[in-house]
Amino acid sequence: MKRFHLFEFEDYDWFPKIIRDGGTDFLGFVLKYIKFYEPSINILEDVVKRSGHHHIVDLCSGNGGPISLVHDKIDKDLQVSYTLSDKFPNRAAYKKLKTTSNGIIDFKSESLDILNDIIITEGIRTLFTAIHHFKPEEVRLILNNAIIDRAPIAIFDGGNKHIGSILAIVLTHPIWFFFGTPFIRPFKWSRLLLTYIIPLIPLYAIWDGIVSILRLHTPEELLGYAHNSDNKQQFTWSAGKVKNKVGFSVAYLVGITN
């Protein structure tokens, strides 16, 4: 399937925070519930061991759901800590994760735009369900910045780029919203209002979910961007797909300093 960079509501500054946070809360809830990114854990453990870094700087964190899963499942002997960040930080979700993790998951409360801001926190840079938001030239910029900073980077995103994934969103998201919304934490009355009474959160999430599939970069494309950015071969790069227990593929790109 050819890549189409259509618009997602979530990308725009004008988009109401209350609706955006409702969508990222929903996505984080679903991804963690089905353990979508569980295959990333073995990959991250390998990155920690090979790089010597035991801190993960998560970029474009959404509501932090994937990092919450990683924290729950990763080898505790590695003593990994985390910093969440986002251009539109979901502070309520981050505060809850900081509390429930006893501070192992921390966060930046201010906005962090990875295309324009300097990332000062050292560690392994990760992106979950985020790299598709960026055009090829922007992906190369993100990778180039990691290379300049000598920061290991691990990128994970959906790997099922076909019409079946789009149909799955259209058919299952309404069911997830109807039955799952009361269980999403932190609890918000506004989320119930904007889901059941005025369904702006479901409509936005379904649209952005469909567009996300159309925007996905393949592992081959990600690896090509990496090699194009790293013309001095300062990093060792690997890319591919791994399948989770529910049958979905996770695409990944990993870069570790030589």
C-alpha positions in Angstrom: 0.0 0.0 0.0 1.4 3.4 -1.0 2.0 5.9 1.8 -0.4 8.8 2.0 0.4 11.7 4.3 -3.2 12.9 5.0 -4.0 15.1 8.0 -4.5 13.9 11.6 -6.3 16.2 14.0 -3.8 15.3 16.7 -1.0 17.1 14.9 -2.5 20.6 15.1 -2.0 23.2 17.8 -5.5 24.4 17.5 -7.0 21.0 18.3 -8.7 21.1 21.7 -6.6 19.5 24.4 -9.6 17.9 26.1 -10.4 15.9 22.9 -6.7 15.1 22.1 -6.1 13.8 25.6 -9.3 11.7 25.4 -7.9 10.1 22.2 -4.4 9.4 23.5 -5.9 8.0 26.7 -8.0 5.7 24.7 -5.2 4.6 22.4 -2.8 4.0 25.3 -5.5 2.0 27.1 -6.1 -0.3 24.1 -2.5 -0.7 23.3 -1.6 -1.7 26.8 -4.7 -3.9 27.3 -3.9 -6.0 24.2 -0.1 -5.8 24.9 0.4 -4.5 21.4 4.1 -3.5 22.0 5.1 -6.6 24.0 7.5 -7.7 21.3 9.4 -4.5 21.7 10.5 -5.5 25.2 13.1 -8.0 24.1 14.4 -5.6 21.6 14.7 -2.8 24.2 16.5 -5.1 26.7 19.1 -5.8 24.0 19.5 -2.1 23.3 20.0 -1.4 27.0 22.6 -4.1 27.3 24.5 -3.2 24.1 24.4 0.6 24.6 25.1 0.7 28.4 22.2 3.2 28.8 19.6 2.4 31.5 17.4 5.4 31.0 14.8 5.7 28.2 13.7 9.1 26.9 10.4 8.5 25.3 9.4 11.0 22.6 5.8 11.7 21.4 4.6 9.7 24.4 0.8 10.2 24.0 -0.6 9.1 27.3 2.5 6.8 28.1 0.6 3.5 27.6 3.4 1.7 25.8 6.1 2.8 28.3 3.8 1.7 31.1 3.8 -1.8 29.5 7.5 -1.8 29.0 8.0 -0.8 32.6 5.8 -3.7 33.8 7.4 -6.3 31.6 11.1 -5.4 31.2 13.8 -7.3 33.1 13.9 -5.5 36.5 17.6 -6.4 36.9 18.3 -3.9 34.2 17.0 -1.1 36.5 15.6 1.0 33.6 14.1 4.4 34.3 12.0 6.5 32.0 11.2 10.1 31.0 8.0 10.8 29.1 7.7 13.8 26.8 5.4 15.1 24.1 4.7 18.3 22.1 1.2 18.1 23.7 1.9 16.5 27.0 -0.9 14.6 28.7 0.1 15.7 32.2 -2.8 14.0 34.0 -1.8 10.6 32.6 1.9 11.2 33.2 1.3 12.1 36.9 -0.6 8.9 37.4 2.2 6.8 35.8 4.8 8.6 38.0 2.8 7.8 41.1 2.0 4.2 40.2 5.6 3.5 39.2 7.1 5.1 42.4 8.8 7.7 40.3 10.6 5.3 37.9 8.5 6.8 35.1 9.0 10.6 35.2 8.0 13.2 32.7 8.6 16.6 31.2 5.6 18.8 31.9 6.6 21.4 29.2 6.1 20.9 25.5 8.9 19.1 23.6 8.8 19.4 19.8 11.4 16.9 18.6 11.7 18.6 15.3 12.6 22.0 16.7 13.7 21.6 20.4 16.9 20.3 21.8 16.6 17.0 23.7 18.9 17.5 26.7 18.0 14.3 28.6 20.5 11.5 28.0 19.5 8.0 27.3 17.9 5.7 24.7 15.4 7.6 22.6 12.1 5.7 21.9 9.1 6.5 19.8 5.9 4.3 20.0 3.0 4.8 17.6 4.5 8.2 16.6 7.0 8.0 13.7 4.2 7.9 11.1 3.3 11.4 12.1 6.4 12.6 10.3 7.2 12.9 6.6 10.4 11.1 5.3 12.5 14.3 5.5 11.4 14.8 9.1 12.2 11.2 10.0 15.7 11.8 8.6 16.0 14.9 10.8 14.9 13.0 13.9 17.5 10.2 13.1 20.2 12.8 12.3 19.7 14.5 15.6 20.1 11.2 17.4 23.3 10.6 15.5 24.7 14.0 16.3 23.9 13.5 20.0 25.3 9.9 20.0 21.9 8.8 21.4 20.7 5.2 20.8 17.3 5.2 19.3 14.5 2.6 19.0 11.4 3.3 17.0 8.2 1.1 17.1 5.0 1.5 15.1 2.2 -0.5 13.5 3.4 -2.9 10.9 0.1 -4.0 9.3 -0.3 -1.6 6.4 -3.2 -2.9 4.5 -7.0 -2.5 4.1 -7.6 -5.1 6.9 -6.1 -2.8 9.5 -8.3 0.0 8.4 -11.4 -2.2 8.6 -10.3 -3.4 12.0 -10.3 0.2 13.3 -13.7 1.0 11.8 -15.3 -2.2 13.2 -13.6 -2.5 16.6 -13.0 1.1 17.8 -16.7 1.8 18.4 -16.9 -1.4 20.5 -13.8 -0.5 22.5 -15.1 3.0 23.1 -18.5 1.8 24.2 -17.4 -0.9 26.7 -13.9 0.4 27.6 -14.3 4.1 28.2 -15.4 3.8 31.9 -12.3 1.9 32.7 -9.8 4.3 31.2 -7.7 6.0 33.9 -7.4 8.7 35.2 -11.2 8.9 35.2 -12.7 12.0 33.7 -16.3 13.0 33.4 -15.4 15.0 30.3 -14.4 11.8 28.6 -17.8 10.2 29.2 -19.5 13.4 27.9 -17.3 13.5 24.7 -17.7 9.8 24.1 -21.4 8.9 24.8 -23.2 12.2 24.5 -21.2 14.2 22.0 -18.9 11.5 20.4 -16.1 13.8 19.4 -13.4 11.6 20.9 -14.4 8.5 19.0 -14.9 10.3 15.7 -11.4 11.9 16.0 -9.7 8.7 17.1 -11.3 6.6 14.3 -10.2 9.2 11.6 -6.7 9.6 13.0 -6.4 5.8 13.3 -7.3 5.3 9.7 -4.9 8.0 8.5 -2.2 6.5 10.7 -2.4 3.2 8.7 -2.1 5.2 5.5 0.9 7.1 6.9 2.9 4.1 8.1 6.6 3.8 7.1 7.7 0.3 6.3 10.9 -1.2 8.0 12.7 -1.0 4.7 11.8 2.7 4.4 12.9 3.4 7.9 16.2 1.6 7.4 16.7 3.6 4.2 16.2 6.9 6.0 18.7 5.8 8.7 21.4 4.9 6.2 20.8 8.1 4.3 21.2 10.1 7.6 24.2 8.1 8.9 26.5 8.5 5.9 29.6 8.2 8.2 28.3 4.9 9.6 28.5 6.0 13.2 25.6 3.7 14.2 24.7 0.0 13.7 21.1 -0.1 12.3 18.5 -2.9 12.2 14.9 -2.9 11.2 12.1 -5.4 10.7 8.8 -6.7 12.0 7.9 -8.8 15.0 4.4 -10.2 15.7 2.6 -9.8 19.0 0.3 -12.4 20.6 -2.9 -11.0 19.1 -1.5 -11.3 15.6 -0.6 -7.7 14.7 2.9 -6.9 13.4 5.1 -4.3 15.0 7.6 -2.5 12.8 10.8 -1.4 14.3 14.1 0.5 13.7 17.0 0.4 16.1 20.2 2.4 16.0 23.1 1.9 18.4 26.3 3.8 18.5 29.4 1.9 17.2 
